[in-house]
C-alpha cells in the first residue's frame, strides 16, 4: 500500500466475514481509516492496528459530518502522506457516494484505488433465502434507492418491468412505494420481503404482500437499515418446492451404501 494514496473500500453489508481479502490488506496497511456506520467496524482496531480511526457515519436524517467535509478529510490526510482507507458499507459504487469521493481525490491530484465490496442489494436477500433471479419467474433484477419518494414515471417503469425489484433505504417510503406500484399495475398480492439489518445478529425478515406489508412492517416495528425485495422470487423462498424435494430424493437414492 502506498503512502499518500486513498483506498476506497467496500466493506460488505455488515458481517466482517464478507470483507474481501483486498479490504483486509488495505486496512492492515492503513494510517487513517474513515468508516461508515454500516461498514463492519466492531473489530476495526484489530484489522487496522496502527491506524487513526475516524467515524464519519450517517444515520437517516442525521449527517453529523457533511459529505463535503468527509471528502476534505480524505484528501487532507492523503496529501499529508498517509495511506487512507475510506471504508463503506456494501459496495462503494452502489448508492454509496463513492463516485463523488473518487472525483474529489482526482481533483486534488490524489491517487485512488477502488476495492469493490459485496453489495447488500444481492447479499441481504440471499441471507433471507431469496435469490434475486430465478429461471422460472425472473431473469433480471432492478436495484433502486428508496430514500426519496418515487415519481409517478418511476413507479410506472418499475411496475412494468415484470422482474425482481430490490429497494435499498426504502423503509421510510414503504407506503408510497407499495401503493404506487399497485396503482401502476402490480397485483396487490405480489410478494414482498423486508429484510432488516441483514448479516447482523439482529437480522429478521418480514414476508408479506404489497397490500399488507405496511401493516405487517408497522406491527413488527421495522426500522432502517432494511432491504425490500418485491416479486415472485420472494414466494419461492418461502414455499415447499416439489422439484427440490425430487432432487433430494434422487441424491439419497444415488448415495453409496455402507
C-alpha positions in Angstrom: 0.0 0.0 0.0 1.3 3.4 -1.0 1.6 6.5 1.4 -0.4 9.5 0.1 -2.9 7.2 -1.6 -6.6 6.6 -0.9 -8.2 3.2 -1.0 -12.0 3.3 -1.4 -13.1 0.0 0.2 -16.4 -1.7 0.2 -16.9 -3.5 3.5 -20.0 -5.5 2.6 -23.4 -5.5 4.2 -22.3 -5.8 7.9 -20.6 -9.0 8.7 -16.8 -8.9 8.8 -16.9 -12.4 7.2 -17.8 -10.7 4.0 -14.8 -8.4 3.9 -12.7 -9.2 0.8 -9.0 -10.2 1.0 -8.2 -6.8 -0.7 -10.2 -5.0 2.0 -8.4 -6.8 4.8 -5.0 -6.0 3.3 -5.8 -2.3 2.8 -7.0 -2.0 6.4 -3.8 -3.7 7.7 -1.7 -1.1 6.0 -3.8 2.0 6.7 -2.6 5.0 8.6 -6.1 6.5 8.6 -9.5 4.8 8.3 -12.7 6.8 7.8 -15.6 4.4 8.3 -19.4 4.4 8.0 -21.8 3.0 10.5 -23.0 0.2 8.1 -19.4 -1.0 7.5 -18.1 -3.8 9.7 -16.3 -1.8 12.4 -16.7 -3.7 15.7 -13.1 -5.1 15.4 -11.7 -2.3 13.2 -8.9 -1.7 15.7 -7.7 -5.2 15.1 -8.0 -5.0 11.3 -6.2 -1.6 11.2 -4.0 -1.8 14.3 -1.8 1.3 13.5 -4.5 3.5 12.0 -6.3 6.6 13.2 -10.0 5.6 13.2 -12.5 8.3 12.3 -16.2 7.7 12.5 -18.0 9.6 9.7 -21.2 7.5 9.8 -24.6 8.9 8.9 -28.0 7.9 10.2 -31.3 8.5 8.4 -32.0 12.3 8.6 -28.8 12.9 10.6 -25.5 13.7 8.9 -23.1 14.9 11.7 -20.3 15.2 9.2 -21.4 16.5 5.8 -20.2 14.7 2.7 -18.1 17.6 1.6 -16.2 17.5 4.9 -15.7 13.8 4.6 -14.1 14.3 1.2 -12.0 17.1 2.7 -10.7 14.8 5.4 -9.8 12.1 2.9 -7.9 14.5 0.7 -6.2 16.2 3.7 -4.8 13.0 5.2 -3.7 11.7 1.8 -1.8 14.9 1.0 -0.1 14.7 4.4 1.4 11.4 3.2 -1.0 8.9 4.9 -2.3 5.7 3.5 -6.0 6.4 3.7 -8.8 3.8 3.7 -12.3 5.1 3.2 -14.4 2.1 4.5 -18.0 2.0 3.3 -20.8 -0.5 3.8 -21.8 -2.7 0.8 -20.1 -1.7 -2.4 -18.8 1.9 -2.6 -20.4 2.5 -6.1 -23.9 1.2 -5.2 -25.6 4.2 -3.6 -22.5 4.8 -1.6 -21.4 8.2 -3.0 -18.1 6.6 -3.8 -18.1 8.3 -7.2 -18.1 11.7 -5.5 -15.2 10.7 -3.3 -13.2 9.5 -6.3 -13.8 12.7 -8.1 -12.7 14.7 -5.0 -9.4 12.8 -4.8 -8.7 13.1 -8.5 -9.4 16.9 -8.4 -6.8 17.2 -5.6 -4.3 15.1 -7.5 -4.6 12.2 -5.1 -4.3 8.6 -6.4 -7.3 6.5 -5.5 -7.9 2.8 -5.8 -11.3 1.2 -5.5 -11.7 -2.1 -3.8 -15.2 -3.4 -4.5 -17.4 -4.8 -1.8 -20.3 -7.3 -1.5 -23.4 -5.3 -2.2 -26.4 -5.6 0.2 -28.7 -5.5 -2.9 -27.8 -9.1 -3.5 -26.3 -10.4 -0.3 -29.1 -9.4 2.1 -31.8 -11.1 0.1 -29.6 -14.1 -0.1 -29.3 -14.1 3.7 -33.1 -14.4 3.9 -33.0 -17.3 1.3 -34.1 -15.1 -1.6 -32.4 -15.4 -5.0 -33.0 -12.2 -6.8 -33.2 -14.1 -10.1 -34.9 -17.4 -10.7 -35.1 -19.1 -14.1 -38.8 -19.7 -13.8 -40.0 -16.3 -12.7 -37.4 -13.5 -13.1 -34.4 -13.2 -15.4 -33.4 -9.8 -14.3 -33.5 -7.6 -11.2 -33.5 -3.8 -10.7 -31.8 -2.0 -7.7 -33.2 1.3 -6.8 -32.7 3.8 -3.9 -35.8 4.4 -1.9 -34.5 7.2 0.3 -36.7 9.7 -1.6 -40.2 9.2 -2.9 -40.5 7.8 -6.4 -42.1 9.9 -9.2 -45.1 8.5 -11.0 -43.0 7.9 -14.0 -40.5 5.9 -12.0 -43.3 3.8 -10.4 -44.8 3.1 -13.7 -41.5 2.0 -15.1 -40.8 -0.3 -12.1 -44.3 -1.8 -12.3 -43.9 -2.6 -15.9 -40.6 -4.5 -15.6 -42.1 -7.8 -14.7 -39.0 -8.7 -12.7 -37.5 -8.5 -9.2 -37.3 -5.1 -7.6 -34.7 -4.5 -4.8 -35.1 -1.3 -2.9 -32.3 0.0 -0.6 -33.1 2.6 2.0 -36.8 2.3 1.4 -38.4 1.7 4.8 -39.4 5.4 5.3 -41.2 5.5 2.0 -42.7 2.0 2.2 -46.3 3.1 1.9 -45.6 5.3 -1.1 -43.6 2.6 -2.9 -46.1 -0.2 -2.4 -49.2 1.8 -3.1 -47.7 3.4 -6.1 -46.6 0.0 -7.6 -50.2 -1.3 -7.1 -51.6 1.8 -8.7 -49.5 1.3 -11.7 -50.5 -2.3 -12.3 -48.6 -4.7 -10.0 -51.1 -7.1 -8.4 -51.8 -6.3 -4.7 -50.9 -9.9 -4.0 -47.3 -9.5 -5.3 -44.9 -11.0 -2.7 -42.6 -8.6 -0.8 -40.0 -9.2 1.8 -38.4 -6.7 4.2 -35.0 -7.9 5.5 -33.9 -5.8 8.4 -30.2 -5.5 9.5 -29.0 -8.2 7.1 -25.9 -10.1 8.1 -26.0 -9.0 11.7 -27.1 -10.8 14.9 -30.3 -8.7 14.8 -31.3 -9.8 11.2 -35.0 -10.6 10.7 -37.3 -10.9 7.7 -40.9 -10.0 7.2 -42.7 -11.8 4.3 -45.9 -10.3 3.1 -47.7 -8.9 0.0 -47.9 -5.4 -1.4 -51.4 -4.8 0.1 -50.4 -6.0 3.6 -46.7 -5.1 4.1 -47.3 -1.7 5.6 -49.5 -3.1 8.3 -47.1 -6.1 8.9 -44.0 -3.9 8.9 -45.6 -1.4 11.3 -46.7 -4.2 13.6 -43.2 -5.6 13.7 -41.7 -2.1 14.3 -39.3 -2.4 11.3 -36.6 0.1 11.2 -33.7 1.1 8.9 -31.4 -0.3 7.6 -33.5 -2.8 5.7 -33.7 -4.1 2.1 -37.1 -4.5 0.3 -37.4 -7.3 -2.2 -40.5 -7.3 -4.4 -41.5 -10.0 -6.9 -42.3 -13.7 -7.3 -38.8 -14.7 -6.2 -39.9 -13.9 -2.6 -42.6 -16.6 -2.8 -40.0 -19.1 -3.9 -38.0 -18.5 -0.8 -41.0 -19.4 1.4 -42.5 -22.4 -0.3 -42.1 -26.2 -0.4 -40.6 -26.8 -3.9 -41.5 -30.2 -5.4 -38.5 -30.1 -7.7 -36.2 -29.6 -4.7 -37.7 -32.5 -3.0 -37.2 -34.6 -6.1 -33.6 -33.6 -6.2 -33.1 -34.6 -2.6 -34.8 -37.9 -3.1 -32.7 -38.7 -6.2 -29.5 -37.8 -4.3 -30.4 -40.1 -1.5 -31.1 -42.9 -3.9 -27.7 -42.4 -5.6 -25.8 -42.2 -2.4 -23.4 -45.1 -1.9 -24.5 -47.6 0.7 -22.2 -48.6 3.5 
